[in-house]
Amino acid sequence: MASFHWPPLESNPEIFSEYMHSCGLPSSWAFGEVFGFDEELLAFLPQPVIGVIANVERLNKQEEKLRGAIDTPVDYYMKQTGTLDNACGVIACLHAIYNNLQHIGALSEDSVLATHLAATAGMTPEERAAALEANTAFQQIHKEHAAQGGSAVPQEQSEVKCHFIAFVLCQGRLIELDGTKNGPLVIAEECNDVLRGTISVIQQRLAAGEYSERLSIMTLNANQV
């Protein structure tokens, strides 16, 4: 059987919210959009913000791969293998959600998110990648939501320039979670604001030429509807 091709997701908080709600994320949580780094704009974001997903174009991919450590303590980390080609969006969601269950609470019973977490709880990051590759429920929902949005879906891997990564707080530290790296990366040993901590490191990487100006940022936050 041919492996499933994971088409890229558009960096759109409505699509991400619908996708994860379909998978079992409680409706009390959703994704929002960061329109700028000014405090006036950040103040309008729903609170609390418990995770951040950034979509970035990396200019020094080799240096990026060297980051991270396999022994950094987080609740959940998985790798992004070659056959999970453009699944970085869903992987970033899993990293943001599974590492924030103390805030989110119980996932919808028997949902895709809940059953996948239970099935992969004792696995290595590589085994979790294989489990996602084989998860036909995720494949179907992913395909439906990748077709949404106003952007044309790239047909070739070479056309995909940007990459989704997640940032969370764990034991008072700011952690970057990127399945293409060696493991979770501690960004700051002390941090109590995941959004502003993430913005700070992104600004540093922009200034250092590691990221292009082509980026977007979403928050995982309370759904104030």
Secondary structure, DSSP 4 states (H G I P E B T S, - for coil): -PPPP-PPPPS-HHHHHHHHHHHT--TTEEEEEE--SSHHHHTTS-S-EEEEEEEEEES-HHHHHT---TT---S------GGGTTTHHHHHHHHHHHT-HHHH-PPPTT-HHHHHHHHHTT--HHHHHHHHHT-HHHHHHHHHHHT-SSSPPPSSGGG---EEEEEEEETTEEEEE-TTSSS-EEEESS-S-HHHHHHHHHHHHHHTTSEEEEEEEEEEEE---
